[in-house]
């Protein structure tokens, strides 16, 4: 498992944090998602590194994600 932390832009409330968490969880192989609304980050573990898929899932929800 590879632990990864993303910076997330555009989150302003708990609804946003839940949407980001669900988007990340929807990517195959992702486990243990934790979203920090105040710190504007998301941490998770992946079986294989496909960070592009995670970033794309977050951006489809209308937020910006970066390493």
PDB file of N, CA, C and O in Angstrom:
ATOM      1  N   UNK A   1       0.835  -1.180   0.000  1.00  0.00           N
ATOM      2  CA  UNK A   1       0.000   0.000   0.000  1.00  0.00           C
ATOM      3  C   UNK A   1       0.885   1.250   0.000  1.00  0.00           C
ATOM      4  O   UNK A   1       1.884   1.328   0.714  1.00  0.00           O
ATOM      5  N   UNK A   2       0.496   2.200  -0.801  1.00  0.00           N
ATOM      6  CA  UNK A   2       1.211   3.465  -0.894  1.00  0.00           C
ATOM      7  C   UNK A   2       0.335   4.548  -0.276  1.00  0.00           C
ATOM      8  O   UNK A   2      -0.809   4.735  -0.691  1.00  0.00           O
ATOM      9  N   UNK A   3       0.863   5.259   0.712  1.00  0.00           N
ATOM     10  CA  UNK A   3       0.122   6.337   1.360  1.00  0.00           C
ATOM     11  C   UNK A   3       0.349   7.627   0.572  1.00  0.00           C
ATOM     12  O   UNK A   3       1.482   7.972   0.236  1.00  0.00           O
ATOM     13  N   UNK A   4      -0.745   8.332   0.284  1.00  0.00           N
ATOM     14  CA  UNK A   4      -0.674   9.533  -0.540  1.00  0.00           C
ATOM     15  C   UNK A   4      -1.468  10.647   0.103  1.00  0.00           C
ATOM     16  O   UNK A   4      -2.500  10.403   0.728  1.00  0.00           O
ATOM     17  N   UNK A   5      -0.987  11.878  -0.048  1.00  0.00           N
ATOM     18  CA  UNK A   5      -1.678  13.059   0.462  1.00  0.00           C
ATOM     19  C   UNK A   5      -1.844  14.053  -0.679  1.00  0.00           C
ATOM     20  O   UNK A   5      -0.876  14.414  -1.349  1.00  0.00           O
ATOM     21  N   UNK A   6      -3.083  14.492  -0.893  1.00  0.00           N
ATOM     22  CA  UNK A   6      -3.378  15.476  -1.920  1.00  0.00           C
ATOM     23  C   UNK A   6      -3.818  16.786  -1.297  1.00  0.00           C
ATOM     24  O   UNK A   6      -4.451  16.796  -0.241  1.00  0.00           O
ATOM     25  N   UNK A   7      -3.489  17.876  -1.938  1.00  0.00           N
ATOM     26  CA  UNK A   7      -4.041  19.176  -1.585  1.00  0.00           C
ATOM     27  C   UNK A   7      -5.326  19.332  -2.379  1.00  0.00           C
ATOM     28  O   UNK A   7      -5.360  19.054  -3.577  1.00  0.00           O
ATOM     29  N   UNK A   8      -6.381  19.774  -1.713  1.00  0.00           N
ATOM     30  CA  UNK A   8      -7.683  19.927  -2.356  1.00  0.00           C
ATOM     31  C   UNK A   8      -8.118  21.381  -2.269  1.00  0.00           C
ATOM     32  O   UNK A   8      -8.181  21.952  -1.180  1.00  0.00           O
ATOM     33  N   UNK A   9      -8.415  21.973  -3.406  1.00  0.00           N
ATOM     34  CA  UNK A   9      -8.902  23.362  -3.449  1.00  0.00           C
ATOM     35  C   UNK A   9     -10.393  23.360  -3.756  1.00  0.00           C
ATOM     36  O   UNK A   9     -10.879  22.543  -4.537  1.00  0.00           O
ATOM     37  N   UNK A  10     -11.108  24.283  -3.132  1.00  0.00           N
ATOM     38  CA  UNK A  10     -12.519  24.458  -3.432  1.00  0.00           C
ATOM     39  C   UNK A  10     -13.465  23.913  -2.388  1.00  0.00           C
ATOM     40  O   UNK A  10     -14.677  24.092  -2.508  1.00  0.00           O
ATOM     41  N   UNK A  11     -12.940  23.244  -1.352  1.00  0.00           N
ATOM     42  CA  UNK A  11     -13.808  22.735  -0.293  1.00  0.00           C
ATOM     43  C   UNK A  11     -14.133  23.868   0.667  1.00  0.00           C
ATOM     44  O   UNK A  11     -13.243  24.592   1.113  1.00  0.00           O
ATOM     45  N   UNK A  12     -15.432  24.017   0.986  1.00  0.00           N
ATOM     46  CA  UNK A  12     -15.814  25.081   1.913  1.00  0.00           C
ATOM     47  C   UNK A  12     -16.735  24.612   3.035  1.00  0.00           C
ATOM     48  O   UNK A  12     -17.052  25.389   3.936  1.00  0.00           O
ATOM     49  N   UNK A  13     -17.175  23.339   2.992  1.00  0.00           N
ATOM     50  CA  UNK A  13     -18.104  22.862   4.010  1.00  0.00           C
ATOM     51  C   UNK A  13     -17.992  21.336   4.130  1.00  0.00           C
ATOM     52  O   UNK A  13     -17.271  20.686   3.374  1.00  0.00           O
ATOM     53  N   UNK A  14     -18.722  20.793   5.094  1.00  0.00           N
ATOM     54  CA  UNK A  14     -18.704  19.339   5.307  1.00  0.00           C
ATOM     55  C   UNK A  14     -19.241  18.580   4.093  1.00  0.00           C
ATOM     56  O   UNK A  14     -18.774  17.484   3.786  1.00  0.00           O
ATOM     57  N   UNK A  15     -20.214  19.161   3.411  1.00  0.00           N
ATOM     58  CA  UNK A  15     -20.742  18.530   2.195  1.00  0.00           C
ATOM     59  C   UNK A  15     -19.621  18.366   1.171  1.00  0.00           C
ATOM     60  O   UNK A  15     -19.505  17.319   0.533  1.00  0.00           O
ATOM     61  N   UNK A  16     -18.805  19.395   1.019  1.00  0.00           N
ATOM     62  CA  UNK A  16     -17.671  19.334   0.085  1.00  0.00           C
ATOM     63  C   UNK A  16     -16.708  18.221   0.487  1.00  0.00           C
ATOM     64  O   UNK A  16     -16.258  17.444  -0.355  1.00  0.00           O
ATOM     65  N   UNK A  17     -16.398  18.151   1.775  1.00  0.00           N
ATOM     66  CA  UNK A  17     -15.468  17.131   2.260  1.00  0.00           C
ATOM     67  C   UNK A  17     -16.017  15.724   1.996  1.00  0.00           C
ATOM     68  O   UNK A  17     -15.266  14.831   1.605  1.00  0.00           O
ATOM     69  N   UNK A  18     -17.320  15.524   2.209  1.00  0.00           N
ATOM     70  CA  UNK A  18     -17.934  14.213   1.936  1.00  0.00           C
ATOM     71  C   UNK A  18     -17.872  13.889   0.445  1.00  0.00           C
ATOM     72  O   UNK A  18     -17.604  12.749   0.065  1.00  0.00           O
ATOM     73  N   UNK A  19     -18.120  14.890  -0.397  1.00  0.00           N
ATOM     74  CA  UNK A  19     -18.086  14.661  -1.845  1.00  0.00           C
ATOM     75  C   UNK A  19     -16.683  14.251  -2.290  1.00  0.00           C
ATOM     76  O   UNK A  19     -16.530  13.353  -3.119  1.00  0.00           O
ATOM     77  N   UNK A  20     -15.670  14.902  -1.747  1.00  0.00           N
ATOM     78  CA  UNK A  20     -14.283  14.568  -2.082  1.00  0.00           C
ATOM     79  C   UNK A  20     -13.962  13.153  -1.589  1.00  0.00           C
ATOM     80  O   UNK A  20     -13.357  12.363  -2.313  1.00  0.00           O
ATOM     81  N   UNK A  21     -14.370  12.836  -0.353  1.00  0.00           N
ATOM     82  CA  UNK A  21     -14.108  11.505   0.197  1.00  0.00           C
ATOM     83  C   UNK A  21     -14.760  10.429  -0.666  1.00  0.00           C
ATOM     84  O   UNK A  21     -14.121   9.428  -0.994  1.00  0.00           O
ATOM     85  N   UNK A  22     -16.013  10.623  -1.033  1.00  0.00           N
ATOM     86  CA  UNK A  22     -16.710   9.639  -1.855  1.00  0.00           C
ATOM     87  C   UNK A  22     -16.073   9.499  -3.235  1.00  0.00           C
ATOM     88  O   UNK A  22     -15.990   8.395  -3.773  1.00  0.00           O
ATOM     89  N   UNK A  23     -15.628  10.608  -3.803  1.00  0.00           N
ATOM     90  CA  UNK A  23     -14.977  10.560  -5.114  1.00  0.00           C
ATOM     91  C   UNK A  23     -13.694   9.728  -5.048  1.00  0.00           C
ATOM     92  O   UNK A  23     -13.432   8.905  -5.925  1.00  0.00           O
ATOM     93  N   UNK A  24     -12.903   9.950  -4.004  1.00  0.00           N
ATOM     94  CA  UNK A  24     -11.650   9.205  -3.861  1.00  0.00           C
ATOM     95  C   UNK A  24     -11.940   7.729  -3.602  1.00  0.00           C
ATOM     96  O   UNK A  24     -11.275   6.858  -4.163  1.00  0.00           O
ATOM     97  N   UNK A  25     -12.931   7.445  -2.751  1.00  0.00           N
ATOM     98  CA  UNK A  25     -13.285   6.061  -2.451  1.00  0.00           C
ATOM     99  C   UNK A  25     -13.799   5.311  -3.677  1.00  0.00           C
ATOM    100  O   UNK A  25     -13.746   4.082  -3.717  1.00  0.00           O
ATOM    101  N   UNK A  26     -14.290   6.031  -4.666  1.00  0.00           N
ATOM    102  CA  UNK A  26     -14.827   5.379  -5.864  1.00  0.00           C
ATOM    103  C   UNK A  26     -13.740   4.813  -6.777  1.00  0.00           C
ATOM    104  O   UNK A  26     -14.038   4.032  -7.681  1.00  0.00           O
ATOM    105  N   UNK A  27     -12.499   5.194  -6.553  1.00  0.00           N
ATOM    106  CA  UNK A  27     -11.386   4.717  -7.375  1.00  0.00           C
ATOM    107  C   UNK A  27     -10.950   3.344  -6.860  1.00  0.00           C
ATOM    108  O   UNK A  27     -10.699   3.171  -5.667  1.00  0.00           O
ATOM    109  N   UNK A  28     -10.862   2.383  -7.758  1.00  0.00           N
ATOM    110  CA  UNK A  28     -10.480   1.010  -7.390  1.00  0.00           C
ATOM    111  C   UNK A  28      -9.119   0.978  -6.705  1.00  0.00           C
ATOM    112  O   UNK A  28      -8.167   1.613  -7.157  1.00  0.00           O
ATOM    113  N   UNK A  29      -9.042   0.229  -5.608  1.00  0.00           N
ATOM    114  CA  UNK A  29      -7.776   0.039  -4.904  1.00  0.00           C
ATOM    115  C   UNK A  29      -7.506   1.039  -3.803  1.00  0.00           C
ATOM    116  O   UNK A  29      -6.509   0.914  -3.092  1.00  0.00           O
ATOM    117  N   UNK A  30      -8.376   2.040  -3.641  1.00  0.00           N
ATOM    118  CA  UNK A  30      -8.175   3.065  -2.613  1.00  0.00           C
ATOM    119  C   UNK A  30      -8.758   2.584  -1.294  1.00  0.00           C
ATOM    120  O   UNK A  30      -9.840   1.999  -1.258  1.00  0.00           O
ATOM    121  N   UNK A  31      -8.026   2.837  -0.203  1.00  0.00           N
ATOM    122  CA  UNK A  31      -8.471   2.459   1.134  1.00  0.00           C
ATOM    123  C   UNK A  31      -8.156   3.586   2.118  1.00  0.00           C
ATOM    124  O   UNK A  31      -7.260   4.395   1.878  1.00  0.00           O
ATOM    125  N   UNK A  32      -8.891   3.632   3.215  1.00  0.00           N
ATOM    126  CA  UNK A  32      -8.576   4.523   4.329  1.00  0.00           C
ATOM    127  C   UNK A  32      -8.556   5.997   3.982  1.00  0.00           C
ATOM    128  O   UNK A  32      -7.584   6.687   4.289  1.00  0.00           O
ATOM    129  N   UNK A  33      -9.597   6.492   3.355  1.00  0.00           N
ATOM    130  CA  UNK A  33      -9.642   7.906   2.953  1.00  0.00           C
ATOM    131  C   UNK A  33      -9.976   8.784   4.152  1.00  0.00           C
ATOM    132  O   UNK A  33     -10.932   8.515   4.880  1.00  0.00           O
ATOM    133  N   UNK A  34      -9.184   9.837   4.355  1.00  0.00           N
ATOM    134  CA  UNK A  34      -9.439  10.836   5.393  1.00  0.00           C
ATOM    135  C   UNK A  34      -9.312  12.210   4.758  1.00  0.00           C
ATOM    136  O   UNK A  34      -8.275  12.548   4.188  1.00  0.00           O
ATOM    137  N   UNK A  35     -10.382  13.006   4.859  1.00  0.00           N
ATOM    138  CA  UNK A  35     -10.377  14.350   4.284  1.00  0.00           C
ATOM    139  C   UNK A  35     -10.347  15.365   5.422  1.00  0.00           C
ATOM    140  O   UNK A  35     -11.132  15.271   6.366  1.00  0.00           O
ATOM    141  N   UNK A  36      -9.442  16.333   5.331  1.00  0.00           N
ATOM    142  CA  UNK A  36      -9.305  17.399   6.326  1.00  0.00           C
ATOM    143  C   UNK A  36      -9.798  18.691   5.701  1.00  0.00           C
ATOM    144  O   UNK A  36      -9.099  19.300   4.891  1.00  0.00           O
ATOM    145  N   UNK A  37     -11.003  19.114   6.076  1.00  0.00           N
ATOM    146  CA  UNK A  37     -11.603  20.318   5.511  1.00  0.00           C
ATOM    147  C   UNK A  37     -10.776  21.555   5.844  1.00  0.00           C
ATOM    148  O   UNK A  37     -10.515  22.373   4.962  1.00  0.00           O
ATOM    149  N   UNK A  38     -10.362  21.705   7.092  1.00  0.00           N
ATOM    150  CA  UNK A  38      -9.597  22.878   7.519  1.00  0.00           C
ATOM    151  C   UNK A  38      -8.237  22.928   6.837  1.00  0.00           C
ATOM    152  O   UNK A  38      -7.817  23.979   6.353  1.00  0.00           O
ATOM    153  N   UNK A  39      -7.553  21.793   6.801  1.00  0.00           N
ATOM    154  CA  UNK A  39      -6.236  21.732   6.173  1.00  0.00           C
ATOM    155  C   UNK A  39      -6.292  21.621   4.664  1.00  0.00           C
ATOM    156  O   UNK A  39      -5.275  21.753   3.982  1.00  0.00           O
ATOM    157  N   UNK A  40      -7.500  21.374   4.139  1.00  0.00           N
ATOM    158  CA  UNK A  40      -7.734  21.223   2.699  1.00  0.00           C
ATOM    159  C   UNK A  40      -6.846  20.164   2.071  1.00  0.00           C
ATOM    160  O   UNK A  40      -6.186  20.385   1.055  1.00  0.00           O
ATOM    161  N   UNK A  41      -6.855  18.994   2.723  1.00  0.00           N
ATOM    162  CA  UNK A  41      -6.082  17.864   2.222  1.00  0.00           C
ATOM    163  C   UNK A  41      -6.925  16.591   2.269  1.00  0.00           C
ATOM    164  O   UNK A  41      -7.959  16.529   2.934  1.00  0.00           O
ATOM    165  N   UNK A  42      -6.459  15.598   1.554  1.00  0.00           N
ATOM    166  CA  UNK A  42      -7.058  14.266   1.601  1.00  0.00           C
ATOM    167  C   UNK A  42      -5.911  13.263   1.636  1.00  0.00           C
ATOM    168  O   UNK A  42      -4.975  13.353   0.841  1.00  0.00           O
ATOM    169  N   UNK A  43      -5.986  12.311   2.560  1.00  0.00           N
ATOM    170  CA  UNK A  43      -4.985  11.256   2.664  1.00  0.00           C
ATOM    171  C   UNK A  43      -5.658   9.918   2.442  1.00  0.00           C
ATOM    172  O   UNK A  43      -6.803   9.712   2.845  1.00  0.00           O
ATOM    173  N   UNK A  44      -4.944   9.016   1.803  1.00  0.00           N
ATOM    174  CA  UNK A  44      -5.485   7.688   1.517  1.00  0.00           C
ATOM    175  C   UNK A  44      -4.346   6.747   1.175  1.00  0.00           C
ATOM    176  O   UNK A  44      -3.206   7.168   0.978  1.00  0.00           O
ATOM    177  N   UNK A  45      -4.677   5.464   1.110  1.00  0.00           N
ATOM    178  CA  UNK A  45      -3.713   4.446   0.702  1.00  0.00           C
ATOM    179  C   UNK A  45      -4.233   3.770  -0.551  1.00  0.00           C
ATOM    180  O   UNK A  45      -5.441   3.636  -0.744  1.00  0.00           O
ATOM    181  N   UNK A  46      -3.306   3.343  -1.401  1.00  0.00           N
ATOM    182  CA  UNK A  46      -3.666   2.666  -2.647  1.00  0.00           C
ATOM    183  C   UNK A  46      -2.829   1.415  -2.812  1.00  0.00           C
ATOM    184  O   UNK A  46      -1.662   1.369  -2.423  1.00  0.00           O
ATOM    185  N   UNK A  47      -3.458   0.386  -3.407  1.00  0.00           N
ATOM    186  CA  UNK A  47      -2.731  -0.839  -3.730  1.00  0.00           C
ATOM    187  C   UNK A  47      -1.681  -0.572  -4.802  1.00  0.00           C
ATOM    188  O   UNK A  47      -0.533  -1.000  -4.690  1.00  0.00           O
ATOM    189  N   UNK A  48      -2.093   0.134  -5.828  1.00  0.00           N
ATOM    190  CA  UNK A  48      -1.164   0.516  -6.891  1.00  0.00           C
ATOM    191  C   UNK A  48      -1.322   2.014  -7.110  1.00  0.00           C
ATOM    192  O   UNK A  48      -2.404   2.559  -6.895  1.00  0.00           O
ATOM    193  N   UNK A  49      -0.289   2.663  -7.522  1.00  0.00           N
ATOM    194  CA  UNK A  49      -0.325   4.103  -7.661  1.00  0.00           C
ATOM    195  C   UNK A  49      -0.935   4.489  -9.006  1.00  0.00           C
ATOM    196  O   UNK A  49      -0.313   4.308 -10.053  1.00  0.00           O
ATOM    197  N   UNK A  50      -2.138   5.014  -8.970  1.00  0.00           N
ATOM    198  CA  UNK A  50      -2.801   5.582 -10.143  1.00  0.00           C
ATOM    199  C   UNK A  50      -3.376   6.926  -9.704  1.00  0.00           C
ATOM    200  O   UNK A  50      -4.587   7.144  -9.696  1.00  0.00           O
ATOM    201  N   UNK A  51      -2.468   7.803  -9.345  1.00  0.00           N
ATOM    202  CA  UNK A  51      -2.859   9.092  -8.793  1.00  0.00           C
ATOM    203  C   UNK A  51      -3.686   9.903  -9.785  1.00  0.00           C
ATOM    204  O   UNK A  51      -4.527  10.707  -9.381  1.00  0.00           O
ATOM    205  N   UNK A  52      -3.456   9.700 -11.076  1.00  0.00           N
ATOM    206  CA  UNK A  52      -4.223  10.423 -12.097  1.00  0.00           C
ATOM    207  C   UNK A  52      -5.711  10.091 -11.998  1.00  0.00           C
ATOM    208  O   UNK A  52      -6.556  10.965 -12.195  1.00  0.00           O
ATOM    209  N   UNK A  53      -6.032   8.845 -11.697  1.00  0.00           N
ATOM    210  CA  UNK A  53      -7.433   8.438 -11.563  1.00  0.00           C
ATOM    211  C   UNK A  53      -8.072   9.093 -10.351  1.00  0.00           C
ATOM    212  O   UNK A  53      -9.236   9.491 -10.403  1.00  0.00           O
ATOM    213  N   UNK A  54      -7.329   9.208  -9.265  1.00  0.00           N
ATOM    214  CA  UNK A  54      -7.851   9.851  -8.053  1.00  0.00           C
ATOM    215  C   UNK A  54      -8.072  11.342  -8.307  1.00  0.00           C
ATOM    216  O   UNK A  54      -9.119  11.884  -7.955  1.00  0.00           O
ATOM    217  N   UNK A  55      -7.098  11.996  -8.910  1.00  0.00           N
ATOM    218  CA  UNK A  55      -7.230  13.423  -9.210  1.00  0.00           C
ATOM    219  C   UNK A  55      -8.407  13.662 -10.148  1.00  0.00           C
ATOM    220  O   UNK A  55      -9.169  14.611  -9.957  1.00  0.00           O
ATOM    221  N   UNK A  56      -8.561  12.820 -11.151  1.00  0.00           N
ATOM    222  CA  UNK A  56      -9.677  12.960 -12.094  1.00  0.00           C
ATOM    223  C   UNK A  56     -11.022  12.798 -11.376  1.00  0.00           C
ATOM    224  O   UNK A  56     -11.966  13.529 -11.677  1.00  0.00           O
ATOM    225  N   UNK A  57     -11.123  11.868 -10.445  1.00  0.00           N
ATOM    226  CA  UNK A  57     -12.370  11.650  -9.706  1.00  0.00           C
ATOM    227  C   UNK A  57     -12.718  12.878  -8.869  1.00  0.00           C
ATOM    228  O   UNK A  57     -13.880  13.279  -8.807  1.00  0.00           O
ATOM    229  N   UNK A  58     -11.722  13.469  -8.232  1.00  0.00           N
ATOM    230  CA  UNK A  58     -11.951  14.668  -7.417  1.00  0.00           C
ATOM    231  C   UNK A  58     -12.358  15.833  -8.315  1.00  0.00           C
ATOM    232  O   UNK A  58     -13.280  16.577  -7.983  1.00  0.00           O
ATOM    233  N   UNK A  59     -11.684  15.995  -9.438  1.00  0.00           N
ATOM    234  CA  UNK A  59     -11.967  17.113 -10.325  1.00  0.00           C
ATOM    235  C   UNK A  59     -13.331  16.971 -11.004  1.00  0.00           C
ATOM    236  O   UNK A  59     -13.950  17.976 -11.353  1.00  0.00           O
ATOM    237  N   UNK A  60     -13.806  15.739 -11.196  1.00  0.00           N
ATOM    238  CA  UNK A  60     -15.152  15.534 -11.748  1.00  0.00           C
ATOM    239  C   UNK A  60     -16.213  16.065 -10.788  1.00  0.00           C
ATOM    240  O   UNK A  60     -17.312  16.423 -11.212  1.00  0.00           O
ATOM    241  N   UNK A  61     -15.892  16.118  -9.509  1.00  0.00           N
ATOM    242  CA  UNK A  61     -16.821  16.643  -8.506  1.00  0.00           C
ATOM    243  C   UNK A  61     -16.746  18.167  -8.400  1.00  0.00           C
ATOM    244  O   UNK A  61     -17.527  18.778  -7.670  1.00  0.00           O
ATOM    245  N   UNK A  62     -15.814  18.777  -9.124  1.00  0.00           N
ATOM    246  CA  UNK A  62     -15.720  20.238  -9.141  1.00  0.00           C
ATOM    247  C   UNK A  62     -14.663  20.827  -8.240  1.00  0.00           C
ATOM    248  O   UNK A  62     -14.666  22.034  -7.997  1.00  0.00           O
ATOM    249  N   UNK A  63     -13.753  20.002  -7.735  1.00  0.00           N
ATOM    250  CA  UNK A  63     -12.685  20.482  -6.856  1.00  0.00           C
ATOM    251  C   UNK A  63     -11.356  20.298  -7.578  1.00  0.00           C
ATOM    252  O   UNK A  63     -11.268  19.551  -8.552  1.00  0.00           O
ATOM    253  N   UNK A  64     -10.345  20.969  -7.106  1.00  0.00           N
ATOM    254  CA  UNK A  64      -9.014  20.858  -7.715  1.00  0.00           C
ATOM    255  C   UNK A  64      -8.105  20.080  -6.775  1.00  0.00           C
ATOM    256  O   UNK A  64      -8.041  20.373  -5.581  1.00  0.00           O
ATOM    257  N   UNK A  65      -7.406  19.094  -7.310  1.00  0.00           N
ATOM    258  CA  UNK A  65      -6.514  18.261  -6.508  1.00  0.00           C
ATOM    259  C   UNK A  65      -5.106  18.302  -7.083  1.00  0.00           C
ATOM    260  O   UNK A  65      -4.912  18.307  -8.298  1.00  0.00           O
ATOM    261  N   UNK A  66      -4.121  18.330  -6.174  1.00  0.00           N
ATOM    262  CA  UNK A  66      -2.724  18.307  -6.598  1.00  0.00           C
ATOM    263  C   UNK A  66      -1.873  17.661  -5.518  1.00  0.00           C
ATOM    264  O   UNK A  66      -2.251  17.616  -4.347  1.00  0.00           O
ATOM    265  N   UNK A  67      -0.718  17.165  -5.934  1.00  0.00           N
ATOM    266  CA  UNK A  67       0.225  16.569  -4.969  1.00  0.00           C
ATOM    267  C   UNK A  67       0.931  17.643  -4.181  1.00  0.00           C
ATOM    268  O   UNK A  67       1.759  17.336  -3.324  1.00  0.00           O
TER     269      UNK A  67
END
